[in-house]
């Protein structure tokens, strides 16, 4: 049983979406005019680079990074816990 490679999701929260390449942005359904912009990076060093490159973007209020060790869905269960 091998340990899956860790991916990292960098999230930026604020009043404007980030429209740079590699980002997906979503507007809140509960707080109109508030967005989360997400980018997935594989290398840990790229997390800090991504945050530094976009944290001063107008409208960004907060940034966070999350490590993803497993990636599975309803039907693709290869990495799901057993």
C-alpha positions, 0 to 999 in steps of 0.5 A, spaced: 500 500 500 503 506 497 502 513 500 499 517 495 503 524 493 501 530 496 497 535 492 496 542 495 490 547 494 492 554 495 485 558 497 484 566 497 478 569 500 476 576 498 471 580 495 474 579 488 476 573 484 483 571 482 483 571 474 490 568 473 492 562 469 491 555 474 485 558 478 478 557 479 474 562 482 467 561 485 462 566 488 459 565 495 451 563 495 451 566 502 455 572 501 454 575 494 460 579 492 465 574 496 469 569 492 474 563 493 479 562 488 483 555 488 489 553 485 492 546 485 500 545 486 504 539 487 510 542 489 511 544 497 515 550 494 510 552 489 505 554 495 509 559 498 511 562 491 503 562 489 501 565 496 507 571 495 505 572 488 497 573 489 496 575 496 497 583 495 492 582 489 486 587 490 480 584 494 484 578 497 483 578 504 485 572 506 490 566 504 490 559 506 494 552 504 491 545 504 495 539 503 491 533 500 493 526 501 487 522 498 483 524 492 477 520 490 470 521 488 463 517 489 465 512 483 473 513 483 475 510 490 482 508 488 485 512 494 479 512 499 480 509 506 479 502 507 
